[in-house]
Amino acid sequence: MSNTDLSPSSVTPTRNQGRPFTIAGFVMAAVAVFLVPIILGPLGAIFGAVGYARGDRKLGLWAVVAGVVGTILGLLLAAAVFKAARS
């Protein structure tokens, strides 16, 4: 028999080390739509990938996708603004 005590008071919950990186990835992706998308969008994807690698699997992957989408939307918005300004 084992002496291992698995009562709820003796088991410490594991802390998700990737969540701060995932949150930073989402923030960068959102800001990339309006400011410097060529830099902030890929940074959002990178932070999402780091969050994914550190254990935040589901949201980390979504942060990578959000970084890519934020880059594309930001570049499209910038192109539309520049085109409207030249007209």
C-alpha atoms as an extended CHARMM CRD file, in Angstrom:
* protein
*
        87  EXT
         1         1  MET       CA              0.0000000000        0.0000000000        0.0000000000  PROA      1               0.0000000000
         2         2  SER       CA              1.0770000000        3.5130000000       -0.7540000000  PROA      2               0.0000000000
         3         3  ASN       CA              1.2150000000        6.4030000000        1.7170000000  PROA      3               0.0000000000
         4         4  THR       CA              0.1990000000        8.9480000000       -0.9320000000  PROA      4               0.0000000000
         5         5  ASP       CA             -2.4810000000       11.3430000000        0.2930000000  PROA      5               0.0000000000
         6         6  LEU       CA             -4.6040000000       12.5850000000       -2.6000000000  PROA      6               0.0000000000
         7         7  SER       CA             -7.1650000000       14.5300000000       -0.6180000000  PROA      7               0.0000000000
         8         8  PRO       CA             -8.0990000000       17.9280000000       -2.1010000000  PROA      8               0.0000000000
         9         9  SER       CA             -6.1890000000       19.7560000000        0.6270000000  PROA      9               0.0000000000
        10        10  SER       CA             -2.8970000000       18.0060000000       -0.2160000000  PROA      10              0.0000000000
        11        11  VAL       CA             -3.0260000000       18.4000000000       -4.0080000000  PROA      11              0.0000000000
        12        12  THR       CA             -1.7760000000       21.7560000000       -5.2240000000  PROA      12              0.0000000000
        13        13  PRO       CA             -3.3010000000       22.9660000000       -8.4820000000  PROA      13              0.0000000000
        14        14  THR       CA             -0.9030000000       23.4120000000      -11.3640000000  PROA      14              0.0000000000
        15        15  ARG       CA             -0.5130000000       27.0100000000      -12.4640000000  PROA      15              0.0000000000
        16        16  ASN       CA             -0.7790000000       27.7240000000      -16.1440000000  PROA      16              0.0000000000
        17        17  GLN       CA              2.5610000000       29.3310000000      -17.0180000000  PROA      17              0.0000000000
        18        18  GLY       CA              1.4900000000       30.2360000000      -20.5440000000  PROA      18              0.0000000000
        19        19  ARG       CA             -1.5730000000       32.3560000000      -19.7800000000  PROA      19              0.0000000000
        20        20  PRO       CA              0.2470000000       35.7490000000      -19.4510000000  PROA      20              0.0000000000
        21        21  PHE       CA              1.8770000000       35.2010000000      -22.8410000000  PROA      21              0.0000000000
        22        22  THR       CA             -1.4510000000       34.2400000000      -24.3820000000  PROA      22              0.0000000000
        23        23  ILE       CA             -3.1100000000       37.3710000000      -23.0050000000  PROA      23              0.0000000000
        24        24  ALA       CA             -0.2410000000       39.4940000000      -24.3270000000  PROA      24              0.0000000000
        25        25  GLY       CA             -0.6990000000       37.8200000000      -27.7140000000  PROA      25              0.0000000000
        26        26  PHE       CA             -4.3840000000       38.7420000000      -27.8270000000  PROA      26              0.0000000000
        27        27  VAL       CA             -3.6350000000       42.3230000000      -26.7850000000  PROA      27              0.0000000000
        28        28  MET       CA             -0.9420000000       42.6820000000      -29.4530000000  PROA      28              0.0000000000
        29        29  ALA       CA             -3.2740000000       41.2340000000      -32.0860000000  PROA      29              0.0000000000
        30        30  ALA       CA             -6.0540000000       43.6620000000      -31.1720000000  PROA      30              0.0000000000
        31        31  VAL       CA             -3.7590000000       46.6870000000      -31.1680000000  PROA      31              0.0000000000
        32        32  ALA       CA             -2.1970000000       45.5640000000      -34.4650000000  PROA      32              0.0000000000
        33        33  VAL       CA             -5.4590000000       46.2600000000      -36.2690000000  PROA      33              0.0000000000
        34        34  PHE       CA             -4.9830000000       49.9890000000      -35.6230000000  PROA      34              0.0000000000
        35        35  LEU       CA             -1.2810000000       50.5710000000      -34.8830000000  PROA      35              0.0000000000
        36        36  VAL       CA              1.8230000000       49.2140000000      -36.6360000000  PROA      36              0.0000000000
        37        37  PRO       CA              0.3200000000       45.9160000000      -37.8420000000  PROA      37              0.0000000000
        38        38  ILE       CA              3.5310000000       44.7320000000      -39.4950000000  PROA      38              0.0000000000
        39        39  ILE       CA              5.2300000000       44.6020000000      -36.0580000000  PROA      39              0.0000000000
        40        40  LEU       CA              2.4820000000       44.0570000000      -33.5010000000  PROA      40              0.0000000000
        41        41  GLY       CA              0.6190000000       41.3250000000      -35.3990000000  PROA      41              0.0000000000
        42        42  PRO       CA              3.5940000000       38.9750000000      -35.6430000000  PROA      42              0.0000000000
        43        43  LEU       CA              4.4740000000       39.7900000000      -32.0190000000  PROA      43              0.0000000000
        44        44  GLY       CA              0.9570000000       38.6970000000      -31.0600000000  PROA      44              0.0000000000
        45        45  ALA       CA              1.4340000000       35.4440000000      -32.9500000000  PROA      45              0.0000000000
        46        46  ILE       CA              4.8060000000       34.8830000000      -31.2760000000  PROA      46              0.0000000000
        47        47  PHE       CA              3.3960000000       35.5420000000      -27.8030000000  PROA      47              0.0000000000
        48        48  GLY       CA              0.5400000000       33.1580000000      -28.5870000000  PROA      48              0.0000000000
        49        49  ALA       CA              3.0180000000       30.4870000000      -29.6590000000  PROA      49              0.0000000000
        50        50  VAL       CA              5.0020000000       30.9530000000      -26.4420000000  PROA      50              0.0000000000
        51        51  GLY       CA              1.7850000000       30.6460000000      -24.4340000000  PROA      51              0.0000000000
        52        52  TYR       CA              0.9360000000       27.4930000000      -26.3800000000  PROA      52              0.0000000000
        53        53  ALA       CA              4.3920000000       26.0330000000      -25.7140000000  PROA      53              0.0000000000
        54        54  ARG       CA              4.1170000000       26.8230000000      -21.9990000000  PROA      54              0.0000000000
        55        55  GLY       CA              0.8850000000       24.9200000000      -21.5870000000  PROA      55              0.0000000000
        56        56  ASP       CA             -1.9760000000       27.1950000000      -22.5790000000  PROA      56              0.0000000000
        57        57  ARG       CA             -2.8570000000       24.9660000000      -25.5220000000  PROA      57              0.0000000000
        58        58  LYS       CA             -6.3190000000       26.0540000000      -26.6110000000  PROA      58              0.0000000000
        59        59  LEU       CA             -6.0860000000       29.8270000000      -26.0970000000  PROA      59              0.0000000000
        60        60  GLY       CA             -2.4520000000       29.9350000000      -27.1790000000  PROA      60              0.0000000000
        61        61  LEU       CA             -3.4070000000       28.5680000000      -30.5680000000  PROA      61              0.0000000000
        62        62  TRP       CA             -6.2300000000       31.0980000000      -30.8370000000  PROA      62              0.0000000000
        63        63  ALA       CA             -3.7900000000       33.9030000000      -29.9780000000  PROA      63              0.0000000000
        64        64  VAL       CA             -1.5460000000       32.7840000000      -32.8630000000  PROA      64              0.0000000000
        65        65  VAL       CA             -4.5270000000       32.9040000000      -35.2150000000  PROA      65              0.0000000000
        66        66  ALA       CA             -5.5670000000       36.2990000000      -33.8140000000  PROA      66              0.0000000000
        67        67  GLY       CA             -2.0500000000       37.6430000000      -34.4250000000  PROA      67              0.0000000000
        68        68  VAL       CA             -2.1540000000       36.6000000000      -38.0640000000  PROA      68              0.0000000000
        69        69  VAL       CA             -5.6800000000       37.9530000000      -38.5510000000  PROA      69              0.0000000000
        70        70  GLY       CA             -4.7540000000       41.2020000000      -36.7720000000  PROA      70              0.0000000000
        71        71  THR       CA             -1.8090000000       41.6560000000      -39.1150000000  PROA      71              0.0000000000
        72        72  ILE       CA             -3.9230000000       41.1090000000      -42.2180000000  PROA      72              0.0000000000
        73        73  LEU       CA             -6.7770000000       43.3250000000      -41.0310000000  PROA      73              0.0000000000
        74        74  GLY       CA             -4.3620000000       46.0620000000      -39.9640000000  PROA      74              0.0000000000
        75        75  LEU       CA             -2.6200000000       46.0530000000      -43.3250000000  PROA      75              0.0000000000
        76        76  LEU       CA             -5.9460000000       46.1200000000      -45.1860000000  PROA      76              0.0000000000
        77        77  LEU       CA             -7.1870000000       48.9750000000      -43.0160000000  PROA      77              0.0000000000
        78        78  ALA       CA             -3.9650000000       50.9300000000      -43.5620000000  PROA      78              0.0000000000
        79        79  ALA       CA             -4.2230000000       50.4060000000      -47.3180000000  PROA      79              0.0000000000
        80        80  ALA       CA             -7.8320000000       51.6240000000      -47.2990000000  PROA      80              0.0000000000
        81        81  VAL       CA             -6.9250000000       54.7030000000      -45.2510000000  PROA      81              0.0000000000
        82        82  PHE       CA             -4.0050000000       55.5910000000      -47.5340000000  PROA      82              0.0000000000
        83        83  LYS       CA             -6.1330000000       55.0890000000      -50.6260000000  PROA      83              0.0000000000
        84        84  ALA       CA             -8.8880000000       57.3000000000      -49.2180000000  PROA      84              0.0000000000
        85        85  ALA       CA             -6.3540000000       59.9550000000      -48.2610000000  PROA      85              0.0000000000
        86        86  ARG       CA             -4.9480000000       60.0640000000      -51.8030000000  PROA      86              0.0000000000
        87        87  SER       CA             -8.3800000000       60.4240000000      -53.4150000000  PROA      87              0.0000000000
